[in-house]
Amino acid sequence: MKYRISLFFILVFSCLISLGQSSMRVDANLHPENRTIEISQEITYKNTSKQILQEIYLTDWANSFRDKQTPLAKRFEEEFQRNFHYAKGDDRGNTQVFSISNQNQVLNWSRPEQHPDIVKIDLTQPLFPDEEVRIKLQYRIKVPKDKFTRYGHGRNGFKLRYWLMLPSVFQDGEWQFYSNKDLNDLFVLPYDIDLNLKVPKEYSVISDFTKVEENITGNTKEFRFSEKNQVDTKLHIINFSNFKTIETDKLNIITNIEDGGLRPEMKALIVDRITHYLDFRLGEFPHDNLMISEEDYLSNPVYGLNQLPSFIRPFPDGFQYDIKLLKTITRSYLENTLMLNPRKESWLTEGIITYFLMDYVEKFYKNTKLLGSFSEIVGIRWFHAADLKFNDRYPLLYLNMARVNLDQALDEENDKLIKFNKNIANPYKAGVGLNYLKDYLQDDEVINKSIKEFYTQNRLKPTTTNSFKEIIAKNTNKDTDWFFEEYVGNNINIDFKITKVKKKGDSLRVTIKNKTGKNIPISLYGIKDKNIVSKIWVDHFVEEKTVSISAKNVERLALNYEAVIPEFNQRDNYKKVTTWLDKPIQLRLLLDIEDPYYQQIFVIPEFDYNLYDGFTLGPKLYNKTILARNFNYKIAPKYGFKSGALLGSASVSYSQPYQNQELYGVRFGLSGTRFSYAKDLYYHKVSPYLIIGFRDKDLRSNEKQSISIRSINVFRDRDVLNTVDEPDYSVLNARYNFSDRNFADYFTGTFDYQVAKKFSKVSVTSKWRKLFLNNRQIELRFFAGAFLFNDAKDSDYFSFALDRPTDYLFDYNYYGRSEDQGLFSQQYIEAEGGFKSQLQPAFANQWLTSLNGSFTLWNWIHAYGDVGLVKNKGSKAQFLYDTGVRVSLVQDYFELFFPVYSNLGWEVAQPDYDQKIRFIVSLDFGTLIKLFKRRWY
């Protein structure tokens, strides 16, 4: 009897909370042989606004895969995701709409401009407030391959998400619709659904919908699902199910997330703990089941853990599975209940997820280190990274972006964030910010209470972050406006320093400077032997503020000592009181994470290679850490094992970033090097420089500009038996660079001016590359250079080169810069004339123009051709050309050039053809890193 009464109230409650929502009935029939789903759908839409509606918008994100010109395809291009562009047309997906009607009356529909995955339906009659309209749809979707977004058709069947047409949200007087950009941020309100699904009988269907019925008729299996207040329509229709249902008294978790071989009882304990934790921190989840898949996790993993091979387990048993599951469950928990616009206000959801991750680890894994058990290994434990707790990763990864001047505001729209910020930095910054606010309020329960109150008040209802702001303000007497206006609302860096300390009686008068003007509070500590003696919070101020703190037992003063605040630079946060130095000096081996308590110097072995010195090895003393910093120095002496000489380099530089303006940064410095340029002959290069960088305010744009001025001073050994042209010289070089490097459209341009005692020259270089929809690529490069005067005509050392520049500025990474025969002479560097064949005249002491081009023959094989005019003093301009085949394994990084026909005739038929083949091989680690960073930055 009690059970029936409880069930009755549950049903009544379910009906009440679903009032005013859309409902739909769906009949879907899967045809795996052609990856299509036939769908008959009836949507009952209720106008819950106070306005009269003339049209309704539906999301149709299945159609975002239809071709290479959708917003989704362009997003893939922006992040250099090649597989969608090069995929077969049949691998992509689409939607084919057959009819849209209302009570057997055909409705006009269209797709808004630039939104091919949105359907606009024109209503025949106005829809007044509180009225309903019933719309019937007949359509077919083609399921894309899962290699693009992890959802779609794969080896084990179909993993579906965003496959149904759903009503968009009408909010604040307008329709809130936007296109799919692989951000997993569809904005819909809860709806009731009845789903009839037909699949071949060999398939299983996994879902968190309530299964009402399952029947098998012949070769067809038919399912009926029903669910109220649903937000996501994830389904796995698969041949083999590796999903397990873990039941708890709070929630049933249906999951196939990799568990690392954990025992079932341990997995059950972990899931039970997570569901109880979320129930305690948030409140009751409105459904019985929650499905989370490996695809859900991999779409937003615990970065760092996801890079570890499965056989490496540096953390306690179950830790990795626990944290993976916690993050994925929490995300699904919130996404299915908290109706914030995820494209515009995702920072709060992301912040709560990160805040819970930090709180959970502090609660259950308090002593877990960032490197896990690796922290105890001899050698590794000497690093400061080994001292860091697991939760220290969050401010560290956020500060990575702040230090390279790529930080974006938390309230920036999702699709305007660069990938690293969207996936990592901004979620971590938001979570760290909530922790910062908790520390400032000096009451652990204010934030916890406010999050739970916000959740329970707004569960399954449209809401905004303003509601959370109001709840926070209600629960504390302290001013919290600064958090939403300054911390969330802009991306200005946080940076403070102590400028003056004066002892007055038993107190210390401390003057603090706000270096960036971000109007937020800062914590001030008294420190003795690295222990906290006292702590106060200094309320927000803009310029300078003087406060008093007790001098008792204080050895040093420190701002933000516990690093609760994600401060841009903590290295200037210390001031001495009774010690000789503000910070002790510390010598560290290898690259490390900076420890702001110390003045650190790092030492790392460094090696290099060239033909004349052989392998070079030596210590590098420097101050650069994993996080970028403004002031850098490096001293790197080396020993050449082949030359037997002392070699090396040294440099010092300072960078000044500028936020939120086209002037992106200014860097100036001085560098010097000494290496061999031929056998037993050495060059010394000293170069002061200034670089001014410009970047589009839209950080997703790859458009960049720079102006550089430098003085290159070269001194080379003389040798009677092997004389060189111009052994000593100085060149003043001014250069303007423009670049807009994108996957499908690539353009760079350079204007270069050089002046020296014996010559002055100007040159222009431009390169354009276009990838067409048919996967054909064309590339054109133009170079034109001319001497303004040239008193070094007896030598071609400063001349323009047709195919292999002399590199008198020592800018290029030649492996054998003085070689004129053998393998190293065949290294190709795209500069000046850019020819691949070695033709005569090879140099121009008056002017040179060239045009280099290539186009796709098949996949990564291209045909190339070069034409040019070479003009030397006292002779007519000569026309030169070459053609051949270019094998582009990794464009601009690993390529081979096979000459075919040129002024020399058929080169393939000539002797020693193997010596004519040219190659590009990039072994520079920094250059290779850029290849992978371009997706994220």
Secondary structure as UniProt FT lines:
FT   HELIX           2..17
FT   TURN            18..20
FT   STRAND          22..31
FT   TURN            32..35
FT   STRAND          36..46
FT   STRAND          53..59
FT   HELIX           61..65
FT   TURN            68..69
FT   HELIX           71..78
FT   TURN            79..80
FT   HELIX           82..86
FT   HELIX           89..91
FT   STRAND          94..102
FT   TURN            103..104
FT   STRAND          105..106
FT   STRAND          109..110
FT   TURN            113..114
FT   TURN            116..117
FT   STRAND          118..127
FT   TURN            129..130
FT   STRAND          132..142
FT   TURN            146..149
FT   STRAND          152..154
FT   TURN            155..156
FT   STRAND          157..160
FT   STRAND          166..167
FT   STRAND          169..171
FT   TURN            172..173
FT   STRAND          174..176
FT   STRAND          191..200
FT   TURN            201..202
FT   STRAND          204..206
FT   STRAND          210..217
FT   TURN            218..219
FT   STRAND          220..230
FT   STRAND          235..238
FT   STRAND          244..246
FT   STRAND          252..255
FT   TURN            260..261
FT   HELIX           264..281
FT   STRAND          289..292
FT   HELIX           294..299
FT   TURN            303..304
FT   HELIX           305..307
FT   TURN            310..311
FT   TURN            317..318
FT   HELIX           319..335
FT   TURN            336..337
FT   TURN            342..344
FT   HELIX           346..364
FT   TURN            366..367
FT   TURN            370..371
FT   HELIX           372..376
FT   TURN            378..379
FT   HELIX           380..382
FT   HELIX           384..387
FT   HELIX           390..392
FT   HELIX           393..403
FT   TURN            404..405
FT   TURN            410..411
FT   HELIX           414..416
FT   HELIX           419..420
FT   HELIX           421..425
FT   HELIX           426..441
FT   HELIX           444..458
FT   TURN            459..460
FT   HELIX           465..474
FT   HELIX           481..482
FT   HELIX           483..488
FT   STRAND          496..504
FT   TURN            505..506
FT   STRAND          507..514
FT   STRAND          522..528
FT   TURN            529..530
FT   STRAND          531..538
FT   STRAND          544..550
FT   TURN            552..553
FT   STRAND          556..559
FT   TURN            561..562
FT   TURN            571..572
FT   STRAND          574..576
FT   STRAND          585..589
FT   TURN            596..597
FT   STRAND          599..610
FT   TURN            611..613
FT   STRAND          614..622
FT   STRAND          631..640
FT   TURN            641..643
FT   STRAND          646..657
FT   TURN            659..660
FT   STRAND          663..678
FT   TURN            679..680
FT   STRAND          681..695
FT   TURN            699..700
FT   STRAND          703..716
FT   STRAND          728..741
FT   STRAND          745..756
FT   STRAND          759..771
FT   TURN            773..774
FT   STRAND          777..790
FT   TURN            793..794
FT   TURN            797..798
FT   STRAND          800..801
FT   TURN            808..809
FT   TURN            817..818
FT   HELIX           823..826
FT   TURN            832..833
FT   STRAND          843..844
FT   STRAND          847..858
FT   TURN            859..860
FT   STRAND          861..871
FT   TURN            873..874
FT   STRAND          878..890
FT   TURN            891..893
FT   STRAND          894..902
FT   TURN            903..904
FT   STRAND          905..906
FT   HELIX           907..909
FT   TURN            911..912
FT   HELIX           913..915
FT   STRAND          918..921
FT   HELIX           925..933
FT   TURN            934..936
//
